[in-house]
Amino acid sequence: MTMTKAIRFYETGTPDVLHCEDVKVGHPGVGEVRVRHVAVGLNYADTYFRNGTYPIVLPNGMGVEASGVIEAVGEGVTEFQIGDRVTYTGFLNTLGAYSTARLILANTLIKLPEEISCETAAAMTMRGLTASYLMRRIYDFKPGDSILLHAAAGGVGLIVSQWAKLLGLTVIGTTSSDEKAAVARAHGCDHVINYSHENVAERVREITNGVGVNVVFDSVGKDTFMSSLDSLKRRGLLVCVGTASGPIPPFDPVLLAMKGSLYITRPALADYIVDPVEKMELANELFDHVKNGRIKIEINQRYELKDAVQAHRDLESRKTIGSSIFVI
C-alpha cells in the first residue's frame, strides 16, 4: 500500500466542501498503472463537479487532469512501463486527479515527449486538447476568417488565440480588465474588448465593419449568450464551451433564424478524445506546436494541494490569468 494525499468532497457546494485527506493506494489491477503525480491541472470544469453542475456519486475525488511518472504497472499493460512520464485528462474516467499518487487505467494516459515538462503538461493537457479540437475539428477555418474569443486571457483562451494566429485568423478577445487585455494581446489577439465597460456585440460590429465574426467561442454562458449571437455574421457558428456565469436559459430555435440562420453547438472534450487515434492526432499536433515554440504555455498560478479551497476561490473570482496548477 502507498499512502497519498488526496482532495475529497462529501457534498456539493462552495470551495469549503473540499478536504485534504490521507488515502491508501494499492497495487494496480488489470489494465491499470499507479502514477506518482508531479503536477495537477486546475480547471474551471473542476468547479462544476464541486458545485453539482456535473452530478456525480459522492463522496468522490476532485480533478480530471495531471501528469507524473509511472511507478507500478498492472497485468496486461504493455504500452507503458515503470519510469515513463505521462499526462492525462478526461471526465468521469479520470476524476480524482487532485492527489499525490493514484491508480488509473493505462488507456487514458498519453506519453510525454522529453521536451515537455510535467508542469507544462498539467497546465496544457485539458486546455490544449480543448484548443486542438476547437481549432481542428469544429469549423473548417480559412485564412482571413474571424473569431470572437470570450475569456481570452484564460488558460484555453491563450492557447486558442495563439493557434488561431497560426491559421491566419483575426482574433477578437474579451477580458474583464486592462491587465488581462494586455496579456491577451501579447498572445495573439488582434483586438480586445473589455466587457466591464464596453458593449461586446457593438464593438465586434465596429471592428468587422458591420459583418460579424465567423465563429464565437463562448465559455461564459448565461451572461454572454445574446451578445455572442449578436456578434456572428450570417450563418455563423456559436460554440458554447462552458457556463462560467451559469447555464444558458432555454430559447426558441427560431431565434437562430431571426438573427441570420445561425448555428449553435455545445461540444465536450470527452467526445473528441474517446477514439485513441483521434486523441493522439490532437495531442501530437499540440505537442509539436509547444515543442517548437509556436504555442507558449503560461503557468501564472501555482498552488500546493492543501490549498485547493483557495485555488477554487481564486478561479471563480476571476483572479487567475492563463493556466493554474498544483505542484506536488
N, C-alpha and C positions, 0 to 999 in steps of 0.2 A: 504493500500500500504506500502511496505517495500522499503527503499532506499538501494541500494547496489552499490559497486564499481565493475566495470567490464572492462576487456580489450576488445576493439573493433577494427576492422580494416575495411577500406573502399576501399582499393585497395591492390593488391598483390605487394610484393617487399621485401626489406631489413627489418631488425628489426624495423626501424624507422616508419614503417606504423602502428605500434601498439600504441593505445591510451587508457589511463585510464580515464573512464567516470563515471558519476553518472547515474544509471539506476533504474527505478521503477520496483518492482516485486510484482505482485498481489497475490491473494489467489489461491491455486492450483485448477485446474479443475478436471474433472472426470479422475480417474486413475493417478493423479499427486500428488506429495508432494513438499513442499518447504524445501530445505536443507540449513542450515547455515553452510558454509564451515569452517573447521578448518585448512585444508591444501590442496594444489592443486598440482598435479603432473606436472612436466616439462619434456616433452618427445621430442625426435628428430622428431617424426612424426608431432609435432606441427608446425615445420618449413615448412613441406610440404604443410600444409594448407596456411600458411602465404605467401610462395613464389609462389603458384599457381600449384605446382606439383599435389596436390589433388584439383581439381576445385570445388568450392562451390559458392553459391549465396552470393553476397556482398551487403550491409555491413553485418558483422557477428561477432560472438564472437570467442574466441580462447580457445583451450584446450579441452581435452576429458576425463580427469581423476581428481577426487577429492574425499575427504572424509569429513564427518561432522556429524551434528546432525539434525534430522528431527524436524522442528518447526511448520509445519502445514500439514494437511492431507486432500486430496480431496475426493470427493464422490467415492465410490466403492473400495477404498483401504482398504484391510483387513489384509494384511500380515505385515504392518508396522504401528507404532503409534508414536505420538509425544515423543521425547526424545530418540528414537532409534539412535544408532551410525551406520552409513552406509558408504560404499565406492562404487565407480562405475568407469567403463571405457567402451568405446565403439568406435563409429566412428561418423557418422553424427548425430545419435540419442543422443549423449551426448556432442556435440560441445557447447562451452560456459562455460567451467569449470573455466576459469580464472575470478573468481568473488567471492564476499564475501557471496552471497546467490543467489539461483536460483530456478526456478521451473524445475522439471524433472519427467519423467514417472517412476512410482514406480517399474515397471517390469525391469528396468535397474539396480536397486540397489542390493547390497549384504550386508547383515547384518554382522557387525564386531564382532568377538569374543572379549570378555572383555580383553584378554591377549594382544591384538594388538592395539596400539595407532593409532589415526587418522593420525599422521605424518608418521608413518611407513606404514600405508595403502596407503597413497597418493604416497609414494615412491615405492610401490611394486605392486599395483593392475594391472596396464597395463603391467609392466615389468615382474611381477611374473606370471600372466596368460599366457603371451607370452612364458616364460620359461617352464611353465607347459605343454602347448600343444607341444612345441618343444621336450620336453623330453618324453612325454607320448603318443603322437598321430602321430608324423611324421615318426618315424622309430622304428622298433622292436629291441631296443638296448639289447645287451647281455654283461655280464661282460667280459672285455678284448677288447671290441670294442674301436675304437679311433675316436676322433673328432678334427677338426680344428675350432677354435672359433675366428673370427675376432672381434675387439673391445672388447677384453677380460676384460678390466678394466671399461667398461661402465656399466650402470645400469642393462641391460639384461645380459650382459656377466658375471658379478659377480654372479648372481643367477644361470645361466646355468652351470657355472663351478662347483659351489658347489653341484648342483643337479646331475651333471654328475658323480662326485666322489661317491655320494650315490649309483649310479647304477654300480659302478665298472669300469668306463670308463677311458681311457687315454686321457687327455685333453692337446692339444697344442693350446696356445693362441697367438694372435698377439696384439702388442701395438705400440705406437708411441714414447715412451720414457722409460728410465730406471726406472723412478719413477712409471709409470703405470705398468711396468713389475713386480715390487716388489709387488704391490697391487694384480695383477693377480695371482702371485704365492701364496700369503697369502690366497687366496680364492679357491685354488684347482688346478690351472694349473700345470701340471707336467713339461711342457716345455713352454717357452715364446720366441717368435721371435719378435725382434724389427725391424719392416718393414722399418724404416728410413734408416737402413744401412745393412739389411740382405735380401737375396732373399728367400721369403717365401716358394715357391714350392721346391727349392733345400734343404732348411733346413728340411722341412717336410719329404722329401725322406731320408735324412740322419737319422732323428730320428726314422723313421719307417722301416729302413733297406731296402729302395727302394720300399716298398709295397704301401705306401699311406694310407690315413685315410678312414674310412667307410663313414663319413658324414662331410661336411663343412657347418657351419652356417656363412653366409656372409651378414652383414648388411651394407657393404660399397658400393658395386655395381660396377660401371664402372671401377674403378682403380684396383679392385682385382679379377674381373671375371675370367680372364685367369689363374691367379696363383691359384685360387680356384679349377678350373677344373684340373690343373696340379698337385694338391695335393691329388686328390682322387685315391683310389685303383680301380681296375677293377670292374665295375658295382656299383660304389659308388654313393652317392646322394649329390647334391649341393642344399642347402636350401637357397634361396635368401630372406632375411628377411628385407631388407632395401636398400636404394640407397643414402647413405650419400655423396658419391663422384659424384653422377649423375646416371641417368638410364643406364642400361646395353644396349649396342648397339645391333641392330639386328644381328643374326648369323644364319648360315645354320645348321639345326639339325644334318647333317652328321658329324659335329664336335664332337658331343657326341659319335658317333660310333668310330671315329678315335682315341679318347682318352680313349677308354676302355668300350664302351657300358654304358656310364654314364647316370644318371637320374638327372633331374632338376625340382624343384618346387618353386613356388612363393606364399606361404600361406599368409593369412591375419587373424589376431586375430578375427575379426568380425565373420568369418565363423566357429570358434571353440567355440564361446560363444552364438551363436544365439539360440541354444537349451538350455532352462533353466536347464534341468537335467545335461547336459554335463558341462555347466558353473559352476554349484555347485560342480560337481565332481572335476573339475580342481581347483576351489577355495579352496575346503576343503582340498585337498592334499597339496596345497601350504600353507594354514594357519597352517596345522598340522606340517609341517616342520619348519615353522617360530616359532610357539609357543614353540616347543620343542628344539629350538636352533640348529637344524641341518642345517638350512639355515639362515644366518645373513644378514640383510638389511642395507647397508651402505648409510647414508644420508650425503653427503660431501659438498653440497652447499644448502644454504637456502637464499631465496630472499623475499622481500616484493612485493606485487602485482604491485606497482607502478614502480618497477624495471624490468618489463617484457622485455623491449628493451635490457637492459644489459644482462639479463639472456639468451636471444636468441643469443646475440653476443658471450657469453662465450661458449654456447653449440656448435655453428657452428665453433668456432675456436679451438675446442677440448681441452679446458682448464679444462673441468669438469672430475671428476672421480666418478664412482658409480652413485647414484641417486641424483637428484636435485628436490627441492620442493619450492613452495611458501607457506609461513606461514602467515595465515590470522589473 
